[in-house]
Amino acid sequence: MQFPVLARQFIMSYFAVNYYRALHCITDSPHYYPGMVGSSFLWTDLYKYDPYFLLPILFGSINYALLRTSWHPFTISLKDSHKILISFTSSLSAVMLPSAYIEAWLGLSLTHMIVNYLKKK
């Protein structure tokens, strides 16, 4: 690998870890964020973790569907076992995310899949 690729990956991972820490802080201390307290959607409060772990399962399955159906000329080709592994690890990482962010991501990814399906028709 070349140094610019490694440097870019390091910078992206640094911001991803800090973003995850910020989301964790929002979840642990909602009294600092009064707009989040009391807001709920479906079965969960938006600033809390999903108590039934349904959203992380949806997160992983939608990730798998996106990896299976999406295509871009600059992406690498993945084996089916790698797609399952990536989906599984992403659902594990989604366990500690607030429900609001998982629900927003699910909405955006489902919209992406519907638009791609309608384009193919």
A tleap script that builds the chain and sets N, CA, C and O, in Angstrom:
source leaprc.protein.ff14SB
mol = sequence {
  NMET GLN PHE PRO VAL LEU ALA ARG GLN PHE
  ILE MET SER TYR PHE ALA VAL ASN TYR TYR
  ARG ALA LEU HIE CYS ILE THR ASP SER PRO
  HIE TYR TYR PRO GLY MET VAL GLY SER SER
  PHE LEU TRP THR ASP LEU TYR LYS TYR ASP
  PRO TYR PHE LEU LEU PRO ILE LEU PHE GLY
  SER ILE ASN TYR ALA LEU LEU ARG THR SER
  TRP HIE PRO PHE THR ILE SER LEU LYS ASP
  SER HIE LYS ILE LEU ILE SER PHE THR SER
  SER LEU SER ALA VAL MET LEU PRO SER ALA
  TYR ILE GLU ALA TRP LEU GLY LEU SER LEU
  THR HIE MET ILE VAL ASN TYR LEU LYS LYS
  CLYS
}
set mol.1.N position { 0.839 -1.190 0.000 }
set mol.1.CA position { 0.000 0.000 0.000 }
set mol.1.C position { 0.873 1.238 0.000 }
set mol.1.O position { 2.011 1.234 0.469 }
set mol.2.N position { 0.313 2.263 -0.527 }
set mol.2.CA position { 1.044 3.511 -0.564 }
set mol.2.C position { 0.707 4.341 0.666 }
set mol.2.O position { -0.341 4.162 1.286 }
set mol.3.N position { 1.602 5.242 1.004 }
set mol.3.CA position { 1.413 6.074 2.182 }
set mol.3.C position { 0.158 6.945 2.117 }
set mol.3.O position { -0.538 7.055 3.127 }
set mol.4.N position { -0.171 7.580 0.965 }
set mol.4.CA position { -1.393 8.412 0.958 }
set mol.4.C position { -2.663 7.629 1.270 }
set mol.4.O position { -3.583 8.164 1.887 }
set mol.5.N position { -2.722 6.368 0.849 }
set mol.5.CA position { -3.899 5.551 1.136 }
set mol.5.C position { -3.996 5.286 2.633 }
set mol.5.O position { -5.075 5.401 3.216 }
set mol.6.N position { -2.881 4.934 3.255 }
set mol.6.CA position { -2.872 4.688 4.690 }
set mol.6.C position { -3.187 5.952 5.484 }
set mol.6.O position { -3.899 5.898 6.486 }
set mol.7.N position { -2.664 7.075 5.041 }
set mol.7.CA position { -2.937 8.339 5.729 }
set mol.7.C position { -4.415 8.694 5.635 }
set mol.7.O position { -5.011 9.157 6.607 }
set mol.8.N position { -4.992 8.481 4.483 }
set mol.8.CA position { -6.418 8.765 4.303 }
set mol.8.C position { -7.268 7.853 5.180 }
set mol.8.O position { -8.237 8.310 5.787 }
set mol.9.N position { -6.920 6.571 5.255 }
set mol.9.CA position { -7.659 5.646 6.106 }
set mol.9.C position { -7.508 6.001 7.573 }
set mol.9.O position { -8.466 5.873 8.336 }
set mol.10.N position { -6.339 6.440 7.985 }
set mol.10.CA position { -6.126 6.839 9.364 }
set mol.10.C position { -6.985 8.050 9.712 }
set mol.10.O position { -7.604 8.087 10.776 }
set mol.11.N position { -7.026 9.027 8.835 }
set mol.11.CA position { -7.819 10.235 9.088 }
set mol.11.C position { -9.302 9.889 9.146 }
set mol.11.O position { -10.019 10.380 10.018 }
set mol.12.N position { -9.763 9.056 8.232 }
set mol.12.CA position { -11.177 8.678 8.234 }
set mol.12.C position { -11.535 7.883 9.482 }
set mol.12.O position { -12.608 8.087 10.049 }
set mol.13.N position { -10.667 6.989 9.918 }
set mol.13.CA position { -10.961 6.214 11.118 }
set mol.13.C position { -10.911 7.082 12.364 }
set mol.13.O position { -11.671 6.848 13.304 }
set mol.14.N position { -10.039 8.072 12.394 }
set mol.14.CA position { -9.980 8.996 13.529 }
set mol.14.C position { -11.315 9.733 13.679 }
set mol.14.O position { -11.847 9.833 14.784 }
set mol.15.N position { -11.852 10.244 12.575 }
set mol.15.CA position { -13.128 10.952 12.637 }
set mol.15.C position { -14.282 9.998 12.937 }
set mol.15.O position { -15.227 10.373 13.631 }
set mol.16.N position { -14.219 8.786 12.431 }
set mol.16.CA position { -15.288 7.816 12.702 }
set mol.16.C position { -15.328 7.444 14.176 }
set mol.16.O position { -16.410 7.337 14.753 }
set mol.17.N position { -14.180 7.246 14.791 }
set mol.17.CA position { -14.144 6.903 16.215 }
set mol.17.C position { -14.657 8.069 17.059 }
set mol.17.O position { -15.398 7.857 18.019 }
set mol.18.N position { -14.275 9.285 16.714 }
set mol.18.CA position { -14.753 10.443 17.473 }
set mol.18.C position { -16.243 10.684 17.272 }
set mol.18.O position { -16.930 11.119 18.197 }
set mol.19.N position { -16.744 10.408 16.084 }
set mol.19.CA position { -18.181 10.515 15.835 }
set mol.19.C position { -18.933 9.506 16.693 }
set mol.19.O position { -19.973 9.821 17.271 }
set mol.20.N position { -18.399 8.293 16.771 }
set mol.20.CA position { -19.018 7.256 17.596 }
set mol.20.C position { -18.987 7.660 19.074 }
set mol.20.O position { -19.962 7.441 19.792 }
set mol.21.N position { -17.898 8.237 19.523 }
set mol.21.CA position { -17.806 8.690 20.921 }
set mol.21.C position { -18.811 9.799 21.195 }
set mol.21.O position { -19.400 9.845 22.275 }
set mol.22.N position { -19.017 10.698 20.227 }
set mol.22.CA position { -19.998 11.777 20.415 }
set mol.22.C position { -21.414 11.218 20.510 }
set mol.22.O position { -22.201 11.676 21.337 }
set mol.23.N position { -21.746 10.242 19.683 }
set mol.23.CA position { -23.062 9.621 19.760 }
set mol.23.C position { -23.256 8.914 21.090 }
set mol.23.O position { -24.343 8.940 21.666 }
set mol.24.N position { -22.198 8.284 21.571 }
set mol.24.CA position { -22.273 7.605 22.857 }
set mol.24.C position { -22.494 8.621 23.985 }
set mol.24.O position { -23.226 8.341 24.933 }
set mol.25.N position { -21.875 9.779 23.888 }
set mol.25.CA position { -22.054 10.829 24.892 }
set mol.25.C position { -23.491 11.348 24.883 }
set mol.25.O position { -24.062 11.605 25.943 }
set mol.26.N position { -24.074 11.503 23.706 }
set mol.26.CA position { -25.466 11.952 23.610 }
set mol.26.C position { -26.396 10.933 24.268 }
set mol.26.O position { -27.347 11.305 24.955 }
set mol.27.N position { -26.121 9.673 24.058 }
set mol.27.CA position { -26.964 8.629 24.618 }
set mol.27.C position { -26.839 8.557 26.134 }
set mol.27.O position { -27.831 8.353 26.833 }
set mol.28.N position { -25.634 8.723 26.637 }
set mol.28.CA position { -25.421 8.604 28.077 }
set mol.28.C position { -25.857 9.829 28.871 }
set mol.28.O position { -26.138 9.711 30.064 }
set mol.29.N position { -25.920 10.985 28.251 }
set mol.29.CA position { -26.281 12.202 28.993 }
set mol.29.C position { -27.302 13.036 28.218 }
set mol.29.O position { -26.962 14.096 27.693 }
set mol.30.N position { -28.546 12.568 28.143 }
set mol.30.CA position { -29.557 13.306 27.376 }
set mol.30.C position { -29.973 14.618 28.041 }
set mol.30.O position { -30.578 15.469 27.389 }
set mol.31.N position { -29.661 14.796 29.331 }
set mol.31.CA position { -30.041 16.041 29.992 }
set mol.31.C position { -29.276 17.237 29.429 }
set mol.31.O position { -29.703 18.376 29.613 }
set mol.32.N position { -28.152 17.002 28.746 }
set mol.32.CA position { -27.435 18.092 28.084 }
set mol.32.C position { -28.056 18.452 26.738 }
set mol.32.O position { -27.774 19.518 26.191 }
set mol.33.N position { -28.888 17.585 26.208 }
set mol.33.CA position { -29.505 17.770 24.898 }
set mol.33.C position { -31.019 17.714 25.067 }
set mol.33.O position { -31.626 16.670 24.827 }
set mol.34.N position { -31.637 18.820 25.476 }
set mol.34.CA position { -33.063 18.778 25.822 }
set mol.34.C position { -33.980 18.455 24.639 }
set mol.34.O position { -35.110 18.016 24.857 }
set mol.35.N position { -33.545 18.651 23.428 }
set mol.35.CA position { -34.382 18.332 22.277 }
set mol.35.C position { -34.581 16.843 22.076 }
set mol.35.O position { -35.541 16.420 21.433 }
set mol.36.N position { -33.682 16.054 22.621 }
set mol.36.CA position { -33.777 14.608 22.448 }
set mol.36.C position { -34.676 13.946 23.486 }
set mol.36.O position { -35.244 12.886 23.224 }
set mol.37.N position { -34.809 14.550 24.649 }
set mol.37.CA position { -35.568 13.929 25.739 }
set mol.37.C position { -37.060 13.965 25.410 }
set mol.37.O position { -37.595 15.006 25.029 }
set mol.38.N position { -37.711 12.843 25.559 }
set mol.38.CA position { -39.154 12.769 25.345 }
set mol.38.C position { -39.574 12.503 23.924 }
set mol.38.O position { -40.762 12.293 23.677 }
set mol.39.N position { -38.661 12.500 22.977 }
set mol.39.CA position { -39.033 12.220 21.593 }
set mol.39.C position { -38.881 10.728 21.329 }
set mol.39.O position { -37.873 10.119 21.687 }
set mol.40.N position { -39.891 10.156 20.703 }
set mol.40.CA position { -39.833 8.720 20.430 }
set mol.40.C position { -40.419 8.430 19.052 }
set mol.40.O position { -41.189 9.218 18.502 }
set mol.41.N position { -40.038 7.297 18.523 }
set mol.41.CA position { -40.539 6.832 17.237 }
set mol.41.C position { -40.637 5.319 17.311 }
set mol.41.O position { -39.712 4.653 17.777 }
set mol.42.N position { -41.750 4.779 16.856 }
set mol.42.CA position { -42.043 3.363 16.943 }
set mol.42.C position { -42.001 2.929 18.404 }
set mol.42.O position { -42.798 3.430 19.198 }
set mol.43.N position { -41.117 2.030 18.790 }
set mol.43.CA position { -41.135 1.481 20.146 }
set mol.43.C position { -40.035 2.037 21.035 }
set mol.43.O position { -39.946 1.628 22.193 }
set mol.44.N position { -39.201 2.938 20.561 }
set mol.44.CA position { -38.053 3.352 21.361 }
set mol.44.C position { -37.923 4.861 21.444 }
set mol.44.O position { -38.351 5.585 20.546 }
set mol.45.N position { -37.329 5.323 22.527 }
set mol.45.CA position { -36.948 6.726 22.621 }
set mol.45.C position { -35.769 6.959 21.688 }
set mol.45.O position { -34.917 6.085 21.526 }
set mol.46.N position { -35.721 8.136 21.073 }
set mol.46.CA position { -34.708 8.372 20.056 }
set mol.46.C position { -33.300 8.500 20.620 }
set mol.46.O position { -32.328 8.254 19.905 }
set mol.47.N position { -33.174 8.873 21.865 }
set mol.47.CA position { -31.838 9.060 22.418 }
set mol.47.C position { -31.333 7.825 23.156 }
set mol.47.O position { -30.210 7.834 23.660 }
set mol.48.N position { -32.121 6.777 23.233 }
set mol.48.CA position { -31.720 5.569 23.951 }
set mol.48.C position { -31.346 4.460 22.966 }
set mol.48.O position { -31.598 4.555 21.764 }
set mol.49.N position { -30.744 3.422 23.509 }
set mol.49.CA position { -30.473 2.227 22.723 }
set mol.49.C position { -31.777 1.461 22.516 }
set mol.49.O position { -32.725 1.615 23.286 }
set mol.50.N position { -31.818 0.653 21.496 }
set mol.50.CA position { -32.992 -0.161 21.231 }
set mol.50.C position { -33.045 -1.304 22.245 }
set mol.50.O position { -32.143 -2.142 22.259 }
set mol.51.N position { -34.078 -1.363 23.095 }
set mol.51.CA position { -34.108 -2.403 24.126 }
set mol.51.C position { -34.366 -3.810 23.581 }
set mol.51.O position { -34.030 -4.797 24.236 }
set mol.52.N position { -34.955 -3.909 22.400 }
set mol.52.CA position { -35.270 -5.219 21.835 }
set mol.52.C position { -34.251 -5.688 20.792 }
set mol.52.O position { -34.349 -6.811 20.296 }
set mol.53.N position { -33.294 -4.855 20.462 }
set mol.53.CA position { -32.244 -5.149 19.475 }
set mol.53.C position { -32.804 -5.442 18.087 }
set mol.53.O position { -32.184 -6.162 17.305 }
set mol.54.N position { -33.968 -4.890 17.783 }
set mol.54.CA position { -34.535 -5.068 16.450 }
set mol.54.C position { -33.880 -4.129 15.438 }
set mol.54.O position { -33.661 -4.505 14.286 }
set mol.55.N position { -33.572 -2.917 15.868 }
set mol.55.CA position { -32.939 -1.970 14.942 }
set mol.55.C position { -31.548 -2.415 14.499 }
set mol.55.O position { -31.238 -2.279 13.315 }
set mol.56.N position { -30.686 -2.942 15.384 }
set mol.56.CA position { -29.408 -3.456 14.879 }
set mol.56.C position { -29.561 -4.625 13.909 }
set mol.56.O position { -28.775 -4.755 12.970 }
set mol.57.N position { -30.557 -5.468 14.124 }
set mol.57.CA position { -30.793 -6.568 13.182 }
set mol.57.C position { -31.243 -6.017 11.829 }
set mol.57.O position { -30.788 -6.479 10.783 }
set mol.58.N position { -32.140 -5.027 11.855 }
set mol.58.CA position { -32.544 -4.370 10.604 }
set mol.58.C position { -31.361 -3.680 9.938 }
set mol.58.O position { -31.210 -3.717 8.717 }
set mol.59.N position { -30.528 -3.055 10.755 }
set mol.59.CA position { -29.337 -2.365 10.258 }
set mol.59.C position { -28.441 -3.330 9.484 }
set mol.59.O position { -28.012 -3.023 8.371 }
set mol.60.N position { -28.155 -4.497 10.070 }
set mol.60.CA position { -27.315 -5.487 9.404 }
set mol.60.C position { -27.949 -6.065 8.156 }
set mol.60.O position { -27.264 -6.273 7.154 }
set mol.61.N position { -29.253 -6.328 8.200 }
set mol.61.CA position { -29.906 -6.915 7.023 }
set mol.61.C position { -30.005 -5.914 5.876 }
set mol.61.O position { -29.859 -6.289 4.713 }
set mol.62.N position { -30.249 -4.660 6.190 }
set mol.62.CA position { -30.272 -3.637 5.132 }
set mol.62.C position { -28.871 -3.428 4.575 }
set mol.62.O position { -28.712 -3.221 3.372 }
set mol.63.N position { -27.855 -3.478 5.429 }
set mol.63.CA position { -26.478 -3.403 4.930 }
set mol.63.C position { -26.179 -4.541 3.969 }
set mol.63.O position { -25.550 -4.334 2.931 }
set mol.64.N position { -26.624 -5.733 4.310 }
set mol.64.CA position { -26.398 -6.873 3.418 }
set mol.64.C position { -27.114 -6.676 2.085 }
set mol.64.O position { -26.563 -6.967 1.023 }
set mol.65.N position { -28.352 -6.179 2.154 }
set mol.65.CA position { -29.094 -5.936 0.906 }
set mol.65.C position { -28.405 -4.867 0.062 }
set mol.65.O position { -28.348 -4.982 -1.162 }
set mol.66.N position { -27.882 -3.830 0.713 }
set mol.66.CA position { -27.166 -2.800 -0.034 }
set mol.66.C position { -25.889 -3.348 -0.658 }
set mol.66.O position { -25.581 -3.039 -1.809 }
set mol.67.N position { -25.149 -4.153 0.085 }
set mol.67.CA position { -23.924 -4.731 -0.463 }
set mol.67.C position { -24.219 -5.695 -1.610 }
set mol.67.O position { -23.427 -5.803 -2.546 }
set mol.68.N position { -25.333 -6.385 -1.546 }
set mol.68.CA position { -25.694 -7.328 -2.599 }
set mol.68.C position { -26.163 -6.639 -3.860 }
set mol.68.O position { -25.850 -7.081 -4.966 }
set mol.69.N position { -26.918 -5.552 -3.706 }
set mol.69.CA position { -27.566 -4.957 -4.874 }
set mol.69.C position { -26.859 -3.728 -5.425 }
set mol.69.O position { -26.989 -3.431 -6.612 }
set mol.70.N position { -26.125 -3.015 -4.605 }
set mol.70.CA position { -25.491 -1.781 -5.080 }
set mol.70.C position { -24.227 -2.093 -5.850 }
set mol.70.O position { -23.539 -3.080 -5.586 }
set mol.71.N position { -23.938 -1.237 -6.799 }
set mol.71.CA position { -22.735 -1.396 -7.587 }
set mol.71.C position { -22.202 -0.020 -7.929 }
set mol.71.O position { -22.961 0.894 -8.251 }
set mol.72.N position { -20.899 0.114 -7.856 }
set mol.72.CA position { -20.227 1.342 -8.237 }
set mol.72.C position { -18.917 0.935 -8.900 }
set mol.72.O position { -18.287 -0.022 -8.451 }
set mol.73.N position { -18.484 1.627 -9.949 }
set mol.73.CA position { -17.278 1.182 -10.655 }
set mol.73.C position { -16.002 1.235 -9.808 }
set mol.73.O position { -15.029 0.558 -10.140 }
set mol.74.N position { -15.979 2.008 -8.740 }
set mol.74.CA position { -14.771 2.128 -7.931 }
set mol.74.C position { -14.766 1.211 -6.712 }
set mol.74.O position { -13.804 1.219 -5.944 }
set mol.75.N position { -15.811 0.428 -6.522 }
set mol.75.CA position { -15.839 -0.475 -5.375 }
set mol.75.C position { -15.138 -1.785 -5.714 }
set mol.75.O position { -15.031 -2.173 -6.877 }
set mol.76.N position { -14.673 -2.443 -4.685 }
set mol.76.CA position { -14.039 -3.735 -4.902 }
set mol.76.C position { -15.114 -4.813 -4.908 }
set mol.76.O position { -16.178 -4.647 -4.311 }
set mol.77.N position { -14.829 -5.904 -5.579 }
set mol.77.CA position { -15.809 -6.994 -5.581 }
set mol.77.C position { -15.617 -7.821 -4.308 }
set mol.77.O position { -14.495 -8.174 -3.947 }
set mol.78.N position { -16.705 -8.116 -3.651 }
set mol.78.CA position { -16.671 -8.863 -2.402 }
set mol.78.C position { -17.305 -10.231 -2.593 }
set mol.78.O position { -18.273 -10.380 -3.339 }
set mol.79.N position { -16.758 -11.217 -1.919 }
set mol.79.CA position { -17.386 -12.529 -1.900 }
set mol.79.C position { -18.625 -12.446 -1.023 }
set mol.79.O position { -18.764 -11.537 -0.204 }
set mol.80.N position { -19.512 -13.394 -1.204 }
set mol.80.CA position { -20.749 -13.393 -0.423 }
set mol.80.C position { -20.463 -13.551 1.073 }
set mol.80.O position { -21.160 -12.970 1.904 }
set mol.81.N position { -19.454 -14.326 1.406 }
set mol.81.CA position { -19.119 -14.499 2.828 }
set mol.81.C position { -18.610 -13.194 3.435 }
set mol.81.O position { -18.861 -12.916 4.608 }
set mol.82.N position { -17.898 -12.396 2.646 }
set mol.82.CA position { -17.439 -11.093 3.143 }
set mol.82.C position { -18.610 -10.140 3.344 }
set mol.82.O position { -18.623 -9.358 4.294 }
set mol.83.N position { -19.584 -10.206 2.456 }
set mol.83.CA position { -20.763 -9.355 2.607 }
set mol.83.C position { -21.526 -9.701 3.885 }
set mol.83.O position { -22.009 -8.814 4.588 }
set mol.84.N position { -21.627 -10.982 4.174 }
set mol.84.CA position { -22.308 -11.405 5.406 }
set mol.84.C position { -21.515 -10.952 6.628 }
set mol.84.O position { -22.100 -10.484 7.604 }
set mol.85.N position { -20.191 -11.086 6.583 }
set mol.85.CA position { -19.354 -10.673 7.705 }
set mol.85.C position { -19.434 -9.165 7.941 }
set mol.85.O position { -19.525 -8.721 9.086 }
set mol.86.N position { -19.402 -8.381 6.872 }
set mol.86.CA position { -19.514 -6.927 6.998 }
set mol.86.C position { -20.876 -6.549 7.580 }
set mol.86.O position { -20.961 -5.669 8.436 }
set mol.87.N position { -21.924 -7.200 7.127 }
set mol.87.CA position { -23.267 -6.915 7.649 }
set mol.87.C position { -23.384 -7.281 9.117 }
set mol.87.O position { -23.989 -6.548 9.899 }
set mol.88.N position { -22.805 -8.416 9.492 }
set mol.88.CA position { -22.864 -8.854 10.884 }
set mol.88.C position { -22.104 -7.885 11.796 }
set mol.88.O position { -22.608 -7.504 12.853 }
set mol.89.N position { -20.904 -7.489 11.395 }
set mol.89.CA position { -20.135 -6.572 12.234 }
set mol.89.C position { -20.766 -5.189 12.289 }
set mol.89.O position { -20.662 -4.503 13.305 }
set mol.90.N position { -21.417 -4.774 11.214 }
set mol.90.CA position { -22.094 -3.472 11.270 }
set mol.90.C position { -23.303 -3.520 12.189 }
set mol.90.O position { -23.616 -2.527 12.847 }
set mol.91.N position { -23.989 -4.658 12.247 }
set mol.91.CA position { -25.107 -4.759 13.184 }
set mol.91.C position { -24.610 -4.804 14.622 }
set mol.91.O position { -25.285 -4.300 15.520 }
set mol.92.N position { -23.442 -5.397 14.861 }
set mol.92.CA position { -22.863 -5.353 16.203 }
set mol.92.C position { -22.475 -3.940 16.607 }
set mol.92.O position { -22.659 -3.545 17.758 }
set mol.93.N position { -21.942 -3.184 15.667 }
set mol.93.CA position { -21.562 -1.810 15.993 }
set mol.93.C position { -22.785 -0.921 16.198 }
set mol.93.O position { -22.699 0.096 16.887 }
set mol.94.N position { -23.911 -1.289 15.613 }
set mol.94.CA position { -25.125 -0.480 15.752 }
set mol.94.C position { -25.822 -0.680 17.081 }
set mol.94.O position { -26.733 0.077 17.414 }
set mol.95.N position { -25.416 -1.680 17.849 }
set mol.95.CA position { -26.060 -1.928 19.139 }
set mol.95.C position { -25.899 -0.733 20.065 }
set mol.95.O position { -26.819 -0.408 20.816 }
set mol.96.N position { -24.754 -0.077 20.027 }
set mol.96.CA position { -24.479 1.024 20.944 }
set mol.96.C position { -24.859 2.391 20.388 }
set mol.96.O position { -24.575 3.407 21.023 }
set mol.97.N position { -25.486 2.441 19.231 }
set mol.97.CA position { -25.894 3.725 18.660 }
set mol.97.C position { -27.281 4.112 19.151 }
set mol.97.O position { -28.115 3.240 19.393 }
set mol.98.N position { -27.541 5.421 19.304 }
set mol.98.CA position { -28.906 5.851 19.642 }
set mol.98.C position { -29.876 5.484 18.519 }
set mol.98.O position { -29.501 5.435 17.348 }
set mol.99.N position { -31.097 5.235 18.888 }
set mol.99.CA position { -32.105 4.793 17.923 }
set mol.99.C position { -32.347 5.813 16.821 }
set mol.99.O position { -32.658 5.435 15.691 }
set mol.100.N position { -32.210 7.086 17.125 }
set mol.100.CA position { -32.464 8.121 16.122 }
set mol.100.C position { -31.533 7.983 14.923 }
set mol.100.O position { -31.963 8.156 13.783 }
set mol.101.N position { -30.274 7.676 15.167 }
set mol.101.CA position { -29.319 7.581 14.072 }
set mol.101.C position { -29.530 6.318 13.254 }
set mol.101.O position { -29.369 6.334 12.034 }
set mol.102.N position { -29.887 5.225 13.915 }
set mol.102.CA position { -30.157 3.988 13.175 }
set mol.102.C position { -31.407 4.167 12.309 }
set mol.102.O position { -31.429 3.749 11.152 }
set mol.103.N position { -32.448 4.791 12.876 }
set mol.103.CA position { -33.681 4.987 12.108 }
set mol.103.C position { -33.461 5.931 10.938 }
set mol.103.O position { -34.026 5.720 9.865 }
set mol.104.N position { -32.654 6.965 11.121 }
set mol.104.CA position { -32.350 7.865 10.002 }
set mol.104.C position { -31.580 7.135 8.913 }
set mol.104.O position { -31.867 7.303 7.727 }
set mol.105.N position { -30.599 6.322 9.310 }
set mol.105.CA position { -29.822 5.577 8.325 }
set mol.105.C position { -30.688 4.570 7.590 }
set mol.105.O position { -30.553 4.405 6.378 }
set mol.106.N position { -31.583 3.890 8.315 }
set mol.106.CA position { -32.471 2.921 7.668 }
set mol.106.C position { -33.368 3.607 6.645 }
set mol.106.O position { -33.586 3.083 5.552 }
set mol.107.N position { -33.887 4.777 7.000 }
set mol.107.CA position { -34.736 5.515 6.061 }
set mol.107.C position { -33.986 5.911 4.805 }
set mol.107.O position { -34.507 5.775 3.698 }
set mol.108.N position { -32.758 6.404 4.970 }
set mol.108.CA position { -31.962 6.807 3.802 }
set mol.108.C position { -31.587 5.609 2.927 }
set mol.108.O position { -31.643 5.696 1.700 }
set mol.109.N position { -31.207 4.501 3.546 }
set mol.109.CA position { -30.794 3.352 2.746 }
set mol.109.C position { -31.976 2.699 2.040 }
set mol.109.O position { -31.843 2.244 0.904 }
set mol.110.N position { -33.125 2.650 2.696 }
set mol.110.CA position { -34.314 2.109 2.018 }
set mol.110.C position { -34.733 2.996 0.858 }
set mol.110.O position { -35.148 2.499 -0.189 }
set mol.111.N position { -34.629 4.308 1.038 }
set mol.111.CA position { -34.918 5.230 -0.068 }
set mol.111.C position { -33.965 4.995 -1.231 }
set mol.111.O position { -34.384 5.004 -2.388 }
set mol.112.N position { -32.694 4.787 -0.935 }
set mol.112.CA position { -31.700 4.506 -1.970 }
set mol.112.C position { -32.044 3.230 -2.734 }
set mol.112.O position { -31.945 3.187 -3.960 }
set mol.113.N position { -32.448 2.194 -2.004 }
set mol.113.CA position { -32.785 0.931 -2.654 }
set mol.113.C position { -34.042 1.058 -3.504 }
set mol.113.O position { -34.113 0.467 -4.581 }
set mol.114.N position { -35.028 1.812 -3.046 }
set mol.114.CA position { -36.268 2.007 -3.831 }
set mol.114.C position { -35.985 2.791 -5.086 }
set mol.114.O position { -36.501 2.462 -6.154 }
set mol.115.N position { -35.164 3.839 -4.974 }
set mol.115.CA position { -34.837 4.650 -6.153 }
set mol.115.C position { -34.074 3.803 -7.176 }
set mol.115.O position { -34.350 3.889 -8.373 }
set mol.116.N position { -33.128 2.995 -6.726 }
set mol.116.CA position { -32.393 2.126 -7.660 }
set mol.116.C position { -33.324 1.107 -8.302 }
set mol.116.O position { -33.184 0.808 -9.489 }
set mol.117.N position { -34.260 0.574 -7.549 }
set mol.117.CA position { -35.214 -0.372 -8.110 }
set mol.117.C position { -36.087 0.303 -9.167 }
set mol.117.O position { -36.344 -0.283 -10.219 }
set mol.118.N position { -36.542 1.518 -8.902 }
set mol.118.CA position { -37.389 2.231 -9.870 }
set mol.118.C position { -36.588 2.643 -11.105 }
set mol.118.O position { -37.153 2.720 -12.196 }
set mol.119.N position { -35.298 2.907 -10.965 }
set mol.119.CA position { -34.475 3.231 -12.119 }
set mol.119.C position { -34.334 2.046 -13.060 }
set mol.119.O position { -34.290 2.212 -14.278 }
set mol.120.N position { -34.264 0.840 -12.483 }
set mol.120.CA position { -34.107 -0.369 -13.292 }
set mol.120.C position { -35.361 -0.719 -14.049 }
set mol.120.O position { -35.293 -1.378 -15.086 }
set mol.121.N position { -36.525 -0.286 -13.547 }
set mol.121.CA position { -37.787 -0.618 -14.208 }
set mol.121.C position { -37.946 0.046 -15.528 }
set mol.121.O position { -38.962 -0.143 -16.196 }
savepdb mol mol.pdb
quit
